[in-house]
Amino acid sequence: MTGTLPFSRRDLLKGGGGLVIGFSFAGATPDAASAARGDAAGPPDPNAVDSWIAVHRDNTATVYFGKVELGQGNTTGLLQIAGEELDLDMSQLSAVRVDTNVSPNQGATVSSSSIHRGGPQVRAAAAEARQALLQLAAMRLGVQPGSLTVANGIVSVGGDPRRSVKYGDLLGDKPFNAKFTGTAPQKPIGQDKLVATRVPRLDIPDNVSGTYEHMQHVRVPGMLHGSCGRAGRAPTAPAPRRRASTRARSRTSRPASCTRATSSASWRSASGTPSRPPSN
């Protein structure tokens, strides 16, 4: 949200007639990987592990989900769920703000559904990613996957640090190239180490400082704001009872002065507000 483009993605696709993009995560930083994902029309394939999880060279991971952070703290909760299955600490996890070209489609963020509806999908995807990483580690260490344990993204044979390998060394910004089947084993309830703990809310600092960019803050060239303009009215006696047909019409009609479009400059001038219009 640091700048604007003179055209939309849709205009680009319409003008070009088609768009084919190839890219690789190999050797890419998290920001570069996200940019490459966003260049292709989304949402990404929900049946691919790569649409949900990316593991980086520094032994951290980025989690992609389709539930929007609106100040309710769901980013923190969903990262806890993913970190639990991946055996990663919160300091090793990050999330990408929802973008329809980058994030998997998890439906609307409504009715407090982020955790109880979106959480199981994130958990299953993280379990699938962990299973793929354990298979890679087993091949690297020459053992069976069942003999491996994981702590903070370090896979070892029976906890022996001399026979270990990091997630970042196994994958390191390369794609999983694995299907999200939903059949990967998940940790039994009661063995949780991360979701059962209190961790600092990730959204609080930016919300308190007022630096978090909400949808209402978006500005595009030539943008208009809707406002409601009604003339003042002095108190009057109760209106006479109207016929049913008149009441029905009044419910479906709207005074012409109620809705109008104004430019950003005229909104600020009329309202005395130097920066942002109302949020609803």
C-alpha positions in Angstrom: 0.0 0.0 0.0 2.9 2.3 -0.5 2.0 3.2 -4.1 -0.6 2.9 -6.8 -0.6 1.4 -10.3 -2.1 3.2 -13.3 -3.8 -0.1 -14.2 -5.4 -3.1 -12.5 -4.4 -6.7 -12.9 -7.7 -7.3 -14.7 -6.9 -4.5 -17.2 -3.5 -6.0 -17.7 -5.0 -9.4 -18.5 -7.7 -7.9 -20.7 -5.1 -5.9 -22.7 -2.7 -8.8 -23.1 -5.2 -11.5 -23.9 -3.4 -13.9 -21.7 -0.6 -14.2 -19.2 1.9 -17.0 -18.6 4.3 -16.7 -15.8 7.0 -19.2 -14.6 9.0 -18.8 -11.4 11.1 -20.7 -8.9 11.4 -20.4 -5.2 15.0 -21.6 -5.3 17.3 -19.0 -3.8 14.5 -16.5 -3.3 13.9 -14.5 -0.2 10.4 -14.6 1.5 9.5 -11.2 0.0 10.6 -12.3 -3.5 8.7 -15.6 -3.2 5.6 -13.7 -2.2 6.0 -11.3 -5.1 6.3 -14.2 -7.6 3.1 -15.8 -6.2 1.2 -12.5 -6.5 2.2 -12.1 -10.2 0.0 -15.1 -11.1 -3.7 -14.9 -11.0 -5.1 -16.4 -7.8 -6.2 -17.8 -5.6 -3.5 -20.5 -5.5 -4.4 -24.2 -5.6 -5.7 -25.2 -2.2 -4.7 -28.8 -2.9 -0.9 -27.9 -3.0 1.1 -27.7 0.2 3.0 -24.8 -1.3 -0.1 -22.7 -1.3 -0.1 -22.8 2.5 3.5 -23.1 3.8 6.9 -21.9 2.7 10.1 -22.9 4.5 13.1 -20.6 4.2 16.9 -21.0 4.4 17.1 -19.4 7.9 14.9 -22.2 9.3 11.8 -20.0 9.5 8.4 -20.5 7.7 5.8 -18.3 6.2 2.2 -19.4 6.6 -0.5 -18.4 4.1 -4.1 -18.3 5.1 -7.3 -16.7 3.8 -8.7 -15.2 7.1 -8.3 -11.5 7.4 -6.8 -9.8 10.5 -9.4 -7.2 11.6 -8.0 -6.6 15.1 -9.4 -9.9 16.5 -6.0 -11.6 16.8 -6.6 -14.5 14.4 -3.2 -14.1 12.8 -1.6 -15.0 16.2 -4.0 -17.9 16.7 -3.6 -19.4 13.3 0.2 -19.2 13.5 0.1 -21.0 16.8 -1.9 -23.8 15.2 0.6 -24.0 12.3 3.6 -23.9 14.6 2.2 -26.6 16.7 2.1 -29.1 13.8 5.4 -27.9 12.3 7.2 -28.0 15.7 8.3 -24.4 15.2 8.5 -21.5 17.7 6.4 -18.3 17.2 9.7 -16.5 16.5 10.2 -18.7 13.5 6.8 -18.0 12.0 5.4 -15.2 9.9 2.2 -14.6 8.0 1.4 -12.8 4.8 -1.5 -10.4 4.7 -4.4 -11.7 2.7 -4.2 -11.1 -1.0 -6.5 -13.0 -3.4 -3.5 -13.7 -5.7 -1.3 -15.0 -2.9 -3.6 -16.5 -0.2 -5.7 -19.6 -0.4 -9.4 -19.0 -0.4 -10.8 -19.9 3.0 -14.1 -18.0 2.6 -15.3 -14.9 4.4 -13.9 -13.7 7.7 -17.2 -13.5 9.6 -19.0 -14.7 12.7 -15.8 -15.5 14.7 -15.0 -18.3 12.3 -11.3 -17.9 11.7 -10.2 -20.4 14.3 -12.9 -23.0 14.2 -13.3 -23.0 10.4 -10.0 -21.8 9.1 -7.9 -23.4 11.9 -8.5 -27.0 10.8 -7.3 -26.3 7.3 -4.2 -24.6 8.5 -3.5 -27.4 10.9 -3.9 -30.1 8.2 -1.7 -28.2 5.8 1.0 -27.8 8.4 0.8 -31.5 9.3 1.2 -32.3 5.6 4.3 -30.0 5.4 5.8 -31.6 8.4 5.3 -35.1 7.0 7.0 -34.1 3.8 9.9 -32.6 5.7 10.3 -35.7 7.8 10.5 -37.8 4.7 13.3 -35.6 3.3 15.1 -35.8 6.7 14.8 -39.5 6.8 16.5 -39.8 3.3 19.2 -37.3 4.4 20.0 -39.1 7.6 19.5 -42.6 6.3 16.8 -43.7 8.9 13.1 -44.4 9.0 10.8 -41.4 9.5 9.4 -43.0 12.7 12.7 -42.7 14.5 12.9 -38.9 14.0 11.9 -36.1 16.5 11.6 -32.4 15.8 12.1 -29.4 18.0 12.2 -25.8 16.7 12.6 -27.0 13.1 15.5 -29.2 13.9 15.0 -32.9 12.9 17.1 -35.4 14.8 17.4 -39.1 15.3 16.0 -39.8 18.7 17.0 -36.3 19.8 20.7 -36.8 19.1 22.0 -33.4 18.0 25.0 -35.1 16.3 22.5 -36.7 13.8 20.3 -33.8 12.9 19.2 -31.5 10.1 17.3 -28.3 9.9 14.1 -27.6 8.0 15.9 -24.8 6.2 18.7 -27.1 5.1 16.1 -29.6 3.7 14.0 -27.2 1.7 15.4 -23.7 2.0 13.0 -21.6 -0.2 12.4 -24.4 -2.6 8.8 -25.7 -3.2 7.4 -28.8 -1.5 5.9 -30.0 -4.7 3.5 -32.1 -2.6 -0.2 -32.5 -2.6 -2.4 -31.4 0.3 -4.3 -34.6 0.8 -5.6 -34.0 4.3 -4.5 -37.4 5.4 -1.2 -36.5 7.2 -1.2 -37.5 10.8 -1.8 -34.6 13.2 -0.6 -34.4 16.8 -3.0 -35.9 19.4 -5.0 -33.5 21.4 -3.4 -33.0 24.8 0.2 -33.1 23.4 0.0 -29.4 22.4 3.0 -27.2 23.5 2.3 -24.0 21.6 -1.5 -23.6 21.2 -1.9 -24.1 25.0 0.3 -21.1 25.8 -0.2 -17.4 26.0 1.8 -15.5 23.4 1.9 -11.8 22.6 -0.7 -10.7 20.0 1.0 -9.9 16.8 -1.6 -7.3 15.7 -1.6 -5.2 18.8 1.5 -2.9 18.3 0.3 -1.7 14.9 -3.3 -1.3 16.0 -2.3 0.7 19.1 0.1 2.9 17.1 -2.4 3.4 14.3 0.0 2.2 11.6 -2.0 -0.9 10.6 -3.4 -0.5 7.1 -7.0 -1.4 6.9 -9.1 -1.6 3.8 -10.6 1.8 4.6 -7.2 3.4 4.2 -6.8 2.4 0.6 -6.6 5.3 -1.9 -6.6 5.1 -5.7 -6.4 7.8 -8.3 -9.7 9.6 -8.8 -11.3 7.9 -5.8 -14.7 9.2 -4.6 -16.2 9.0 -1.2 -19.9 8.5 -0.5 -21.5 10.7 2.1 -25.0 11.4 3.3 -26.3 15.0 3.1 -29.6 15.7 4.9 -31.0 19.1 5.6 -31.6 19.9 9.3 -35.1 19.5 10.5 -36.8 21.2 13.5 -38.9 19.1 15.9 -42.5 18.8 14.7 -45.7 17.2 15.8 -46.2 13.5 15.1 -47.0 12.9 11.4 -50.5 11.7 10.6 -51.0 8.0 10.0 -50.3 7.0 6.5 -51.8 4.4 4.3 -50.1 1.0 3.9 -49.3 1.7 0.3 -47.6 5.0 1.2 -45.5 3.3 4.0 -44.4 0.6 1.5 -43.2 3.3 -0.9 -41.3 5.2 1.8 -39.4 2.1 2.7 -38.1 1.5 -0.8 -37.4 5.1 -1.7 -34.4 7.3 -0.8 -34.1 11.1 -0.9 -32.0 12.3 -3.7 -29.8 14.3 -1.3 -29.0 11.2 0.8 -26.2 9.8 -1.4 -23.6 11.7 -3.2 -20.0 11.2 -4.4 -17.3 13.6 -3.4 -13.6 13.8 -4.1 -11.1 13.3 -1.3 -10.3 17.0 -1.3 -14.0 18.1 -1.0 -14.6 15.5 1.7 -11.8 16.9 3.8 -13.0 20.5 3.1 -16.6 19.7 4.1 -15.9 17.5 7.1 -12.9 19.3 8.5 -11.1 15.9 8.5 -7.5 16.2 7.2 -6.9 12.6 6.3 -9.4 9.7 6.2 -13.2 9.5 5.5 -15.5 7.5 7.7 -14.8 3.7 7.9 -18.2 2.6 7.0 
